[in-house]
Amino acid sequence: MDGIVIVALLAVAFLFFVVKGKKKQVASKPSTKAKPREILSVAELKKLTKNQLVELADKKNLKVKKSGAKAAVISEIREQLK
């Protein structure tokens, strides 16, 4: 009889931790909804270095000439985000 009670308590404890763990996982997942493309202002883009601008373009799947001037990269990013 004591063994059954212990097994039942262990089962309840196990289920509690499994359910609690799943709730944390669901809450910590980032949103899977597609975010609309942000339109960054020219002033915000000018604060970034040319390398940061190229990385930003890569992250947003934009095509920019890496050999172009910083102003040209900013223009290309703005055009593609419209």
Residue, then its C-alpha position, 0 to 999 in steps of 0.5 A: m500500500d505504501g509503495i502505491v502511494i509513493v508511486a502516485l506521488l512521484a507520478v503527480a510530481f513528474l506530471f507537474f514538472v512536465v506541464k510547468g516546463k512546457k508552459k515555460q517553453v511556450a512563453s519563451k518562444p519568439s513570435t512566428k508571425a511574419k513581421p512587416r519590414e520596418i522602414l528605418s529613417v535615414a538618420e537611423l541608418k546614418k548612425l550605423t557603420k557601413n559594415q553594420l549597414v551591409e549586415l543589416a541588409d543581409k539580415k533583411n535579405l536585401k541586395v546592396k553593393k558592398s563596394g558602394a559608398k555608405a550613402a549609396v548603401i543607405s539609398e539601396i536599403r531605403e529603396q528596397l524597404k519601401 
